[in-house]
Amino acid sequence: MKDLVSIAISREPDTADTYFSAHRVQALPVVVIFPHNRCNCRCVMCDIWRIREAEEIIPDDLRQQLSSFRELGVRWVVFSGGEPQLNQQWSCLAQLLRAEGIRISLLTAGLLLKSQSRAIADSVDDVIVSLDGPAAVHNGIRRVPRAFERMAEGVEALRQLRPDMIVRARCTVQKANHRSLDATIVAAKEIELNSISFLAADVTSRAFNRPEGWLPERKDGVALDSAEVDALDEEIEGIIGGHRADLESGFVVESAEKLRRVVRHFRAQLGQVEGMAPRCNAPWVSAVIEASGEVRPCFFHRAVGNIHRRGLQDIVNGAEALQFRASLDMESDPICRQCVCSLHIPRQTG
């Protein structure tokens, strides 16, 4: 395929502007920031914990981007990672953004919730904890003693400081917990979380500190075989039938259709069904800023710039980002077809 930017600039200027106008970002409501690149868990489905050289976003990095955040109309920032709370200045980052009227969500493994409960109560709007099962299952996946108990204690500490604090759970479905999803819902209720969502484990991308991807034996330790997919199917149908009130109330965030997509994802990995990209427009409405400053259009696609060299506004509307969005066919793109998550927000166009 010819370089789209080269094609565009070889045309008349007005034609080039029209060519890319549909892919210019007028508003970027969501930005995901990795305040720190390392993690304090050793999860079986992720290699971030293997990182040895720490990188982080510091307040000056963010101050230099505030004008871009204003121009792009950023409304919601999610701190992810890595473990955001390993950054000793993460609450300063949060307060800088909240002063701009931006909502802050903290996505965390939860090991530091209790020790940092005051900073969290003062600095963020809501929390999302990773919950991979009831205590024994969760601790086995996280490979950290008392990981579940420490998270639960942290949630309780937050409730004491801010009883109305929204704390949600996110469960990554994989080999080690595919028969425990119903029990995970029960566990989420026991520690008084506000909701729980489910997504399939990613075993195909180069995200999560897997620059060369995973060897088959690593994939096999997380992905499901045929019998396990059938068991997952039964587990999901049991949730749909047995937790109808939780689906209707939103305690289980996904609809029945979206829960069944988790099963379909694993069947697609086995070649039982065709892979299908989810409905998503993340590259047009969001960006991911890594601890290194690299900016990606989503978690899984390649970087299109770095905030240490350019402003976010210039990056998301720069030649590389425009070319990426203009050439992206999600229905056929292999990364999109194997994606485990999606984001779809109505776009603002000029």
C-alpha positions in Angstrom: 0.0 0.0 0.0 1.3 3.4 -0.9 2.0 5.9 1.9 -1.3 7.8 2.4 0.5 10.9 3.6 2.6 11.0 0.4 -0.5 10.5 -1.7 -2.3 13.3 0.1 0.5 15.9 -0.1 1.0 15.2 -3.8 -2.6 16.4 -4.3 -3.9 20.0 -4.3 -3.9 21.4 -0.7 -7.7 21.6 -0.5 -8.0 18.0 -1.7 -5.4 16.8 0.9 -7.3 18.7 3.7 -10.6 17.0 2.6 -8.9 13.6 2.4 -7.8 13.7 6.0 -10.6 15.9 7.5 -12.7 12.9 8.5 -9.8 11.6 10.6 -8.8 14.8 12.4 -9.5 14.7 16.1 -11.8 17.6 17.0 -12.3 16.3 20.6 -10.5 13.7 22.6 -12.7 13.0 25.6 -10.7 10.1 27.0 -7.0 9.8 27.8 -5.4 6.8 29.5 -2.2 7.6 31.3 0.4 5.2 32.7 2.0 7.1 35.6 4.4 4.2 36.2 5.5 1.3 34.0 6.2 -1.3 36.6 3.8 -3.4 38.8 3.8 -4.9 42.2 1.9 -8.0 41.1 3.2 -11.0 39.2 0.1 -11.9 37.2 0.2 -15.0 35.0 -1.5 -13.2 32.1 0.9 -10.2 32.0 4.7 -9.6 31.8 4.7 -6.0 33.1 6.1 -7.2 36.4 9.2 -8.4 34.5 10.2 -4.7 33.7 13.3 -3.7 35.7 14.0 -0.2 34.5 11.4 2.2 36.0 9.8 5.0 33.9 7.2 7.4 35.1 5.3 10.5 34.2 6.2 13.5 36.4 4.1 16.6 37.1 6.2 18.8 34.7 5.5 16.3 31.9 1.8 16.8 32.5 1.9 20.6 32.9 3.4 20.9 29.5 0.4 19.0 28.0 -2.4 20.9 29.8 -2.9 23.3 26.9 -3.3 20.3 24.6 -5.7 18.8 27.0 -7.8 22.0 27.0 -7.7 22.3 23.2 -8.7 18.6 22.8 -11.5 18.9 25.4 -10.2 16.0 27.5 -13.0 15.1 30.0 -11.9 11.8 31.5 -8.4 10.5 32.4 -7.8 6.9 33.5 -4.6 6.2 35.4 -3.5 2.7 34.4 -0.3 0.9 33.9 1.7 -0.9 35.4 0.6 0.0 38.8 -0.2 3.8 38.9 0.3 4.0 42.7 4.0 3.1 42.4 4.5 6.6 41.1 5.1 8.6 44.3 3.7 11.7 42.7 0.6 10.2 41.1 -1.8 12.2 43.3 -0.1 15.4 42.2 -0.8 14.3 38.6 -4.4 13.7 39.5 -4.9 17.0 41.2 -3.4 18.9 38.2 -6.0 17.3 36.0 -8.9 17.7 38.4 -8.1 21.4 38.6 -8.9 21.4 34.8 -12.3 19.9 35.6 -11.3 16.4 34.3 -12.7 13.3 35.9 -10.0 10.9 37.3 -10.3 7.1 37.5 -7.7 5.0 39.2 -7.2 1.5 37.7 -5.3 -0.5 40.3 -4.4 -4.0 41.5 -5.4 -2.7 44.9 -2.3 -3.7 47.0 -1.7 -0.1 48.0 -5.3 1.1 48.4 -5.2 1.0 52.2 -1.8 2.7 52.7 -2.7 5.4 50.2 -6.4 5.6 51.0 -6.3 9.3 52.0 -4.6 10.4 48.8 -7.1 8.4 46.8 -10.1 9.8 48.6 -8.7 13.3 48.0 -7.5 12.9 44.4 -9.7 10.7 42.3 -13.4 10.4 41.4 -13.7 6.6 41.2 -11.6 3.5 41.4 -11.4 0.3 39.3 -9.8 -2.7 41.0 -8.6 -5.8 39.2 -10.6 -8.8 40.6 -9.7 -12.2 39.1 -11.8 -14.4 41.3 -12.7 -15.3 44.9 -9.7 -15.0 47.3 -7.9 -18.3 46.5 -8.3 -17.9 42.7 -7.4 -14.2 42.8 -4.3 -14.7 44.9 -3.1 -17.6 42.7 -3.4 -15.5 39.5 -1.8 -12.4 41.1 0.9 -14.5 42.7 1.1 -12.2 45.7 0.2 -13.4 49.2 -3.1 -12.0 50.5 -3.6 -9.9 47.3 -7.4 -10.3 47.6 -7.4 -9.6 51.3 -5.2 -6.5 50.9 -7.5 -5.2 48.2 -10.6 -5.8 50.3 -9.0 -4.0 53.3 -8.2 -1.1 51.0 -11.8 -0.8 49.7 -13.0 -0.8 53.3 -10.5 2.0 54.2 -11.7 4.1 51.2 -15.4 3.6 52.3 -14.5 4.9 55.8 -13.1 8.1 54.3 -15.6 8.5 51.4 -18.7 6.3 51.9 -20.0 7.3 48.4 -16.7 6.5 46.6 -17.5 4.4 43.5 -15.2 1.3 43.4 -15.8 -1.1 40.5 -14.2 -4.4 39.6 -12.7 -5.6 36.3 -12.2 -9.3 35.8 -9.8 -10.8 33.2 -11.2 -14.1 32.0 -8.6 -16.8 31.5 -7.7 -20.5 32.1 -7.2 -20.1 35.9 -10.6 -18.5 36.5 -13.0 -19.5 33.7 -15.0 -21.8 36.0 -15.1 -19.2 38.8 -16.9 -16.2 37.3 -20.1 -16.7 39.2 -18.0 -16.9 42.4 -16.2 -13.7 41.4 -19.5 -11.9 41.2 -20.3 -13.1 44.7 -16.9 -12.0 45.9 -17.4 -8.5 44.4 -20.7 -8.2 46.4 -19.1 -9.5 49.6 -16.5 -6.7 49.5 -19.2 -4.2 48.6 -18.0 -3.2 45.2 -20.4 -1.2 43.0 -20.1 -3.3 39.8 -18.0 -5.8 38.0 -17.1 -6.2 34.3 -15.5 -9.0 32.4 -13.1 -9.2 29.5 -11.1 -11.9 27.9 -7.4 -12.2 28.5 -5.2 -10.9 25.7 -2.7 -13.5 24.6 -2.0 -12.3 21.0 -0.8 -8.7 21.2 2.6 -7.2 22.0 1.1 -5.1 24.8 1.8 -5.8 28.5 5.6 -5.9 28.0 5.5 -8.5 25.3 7.4 -6.8 22.5 8.0 -10.1 20.6 4.6 -11.6 21.5 4.2 -14.8 23.5 5.5 -18.3 22.6 2.9 -21.0 22.3 3.6 -22.4 25.8 2.9 -19.1 27.4 -0.3 -18.6 25.5 -1.4 -22.1 26.4 -1.0 -21.2 30.1 -3.6 -18.5 29.8 -5.8 -19.2 26.8 -8.5 -21.9 26.9 -8.6 -25.3 25.2 -11.8 -26.6 23.6 -13.1 -28.3 26.7 -12.4 -25.2 28.8 -14.2 -22.9 26.3 -17.3 -25.2 26.6 -17.0 -24.9 30.4 -16.7 -21.1 30.1 -19.8 -21.1 27.8 -21.7 -23.0 30.5 -20.4 -20.6 33.2 -21.5 -17.5 31.2 -24.9 -18.9 30.4 -25.3 -19.7 34.1 -24.6 -16.0 34.9 -27.0 -14.8 32.3 -29.7 -17.0 33.6 -28.9 -16.8 37.3 -27.9 -13.2 37.7 -30.6 -11.5 35.6 -31.2 -8.9 38.3 -27.5 -8.1 38.4 -27.4 -7.6 34.6 -30.5 -5.5 34.6 -29.3 -3.3 37.5 -25.8 -2.9 35.9 -24.0 -4.6 38.8 -22.7 -6.9 36.0 -21.8 -4.2 33.5 -21.9 -6.3 30.3 -25.2 -7.3 28.6 -25.8 -10.9 27.8 -24.6 -10.3 24.3 -21.3 -8.9 25.5 -20.7 -11.7 27.9 -21.2 -14.2 25.1 -18.5 -12.3 23.1 -16.0 -13.4 25.7 -16.7 -17.0 24.8 -16.6 -16.1 21.1 -13.2 -14.6 21.6 -11.7 -17.8 22.9 -13.5 -19.8 20.2 -12.0 -17.6 17.6 -8.5 -18.3 19.0 -9.1 -22.0 18.6 -10.4 -21.4 15.0 -13.9 -22.6 15.9 -15.4 -19.3 14.7 -14.1 -16.3 12.8 -12.5 -13.5 14.7 -14.5 -10.3 14.7 -13.5 -6.8 15.6 -15.7 -5.2 18.3 -17.5 -1.9 17.6 -14.9 0.6 18.5 -13.7 4.1 17.6 -11.0 4.4 20.2 -8.3 5.9 17.9 -10.6 8.8 17.1 -11.8 9.6 20.6 -9.0 8.5 23.0 -5.3 8.1 23.4 -2.9 6.2 25.6 0.1 7.9 27.1 2.7 5.5 28.4 5.1 6.1 31.2 7.9 6.6 28.6 5.8 9.4 27.0 4.9 7.2 24.0 1.4 7.9 22.7 -0.7 5.1 21.2 -4.1 5.3 19.5 -5.2 2.4 21.8 -3.5 -0.1 24.0 -2.6 -2.5 21.2 -1.6 -0.4 18.1 1.8 1.1 17.6 2.9 4.5 19.0 2.4 7.6 16.9 4.4 10.1 18.9 5.9 11.0 22.2 4.9 13.8 24.6 8.6 14.5 25.4 9.0 15.8 21.9 5.5 17.2 20.9 2.3 18.3 22.4 -0.6 15.8 22.5 -2.6 17.9 20.1 0.1 17.8 17.5 0.6 14.1 18.0 -3.0 13.0 17.6 -3.4 15.2 14.5 0.1 14.7 13.1 0.9 13.0 9.9 1.6 9.6 11.5 -1.6 9.5 13.5 -3.7 10.7 10.5 -2.2 8.1 8.3 -2.9 5.4 10.8 -6.5 6.3 11.3 -7.1 6.9 7.5 -5.7 3.4 6.7 -7.2 1.5 9.6 -9.9 -1.0 8.5 -11.0 -2.5 11.8 -13.0 -5.3 10.2 -9.9 -6.7 8.5 -7.1 -5.5 10.8 -5.6 -8.6 12.6 -5.0 -6.6 15.8 -8.6 -5.3 15.9 -10.0 -8.7 15.0 -8.3 -10.2 18.1 -9.0 -7.3 20.4 -10.3 -8.0 23.9 -11.8 -4.6 24.6 -13.4 -1.7 22.8 -14.4 1.9 23.3 -17.2 3.6 21.3 -18.1 7.3 22.0 -20.0 9.5 19.6 -17.4 11.7 17.7 -17.3 15.4 17.4 -16.6 16.4 13.8 -15.9 19.8 12.4 
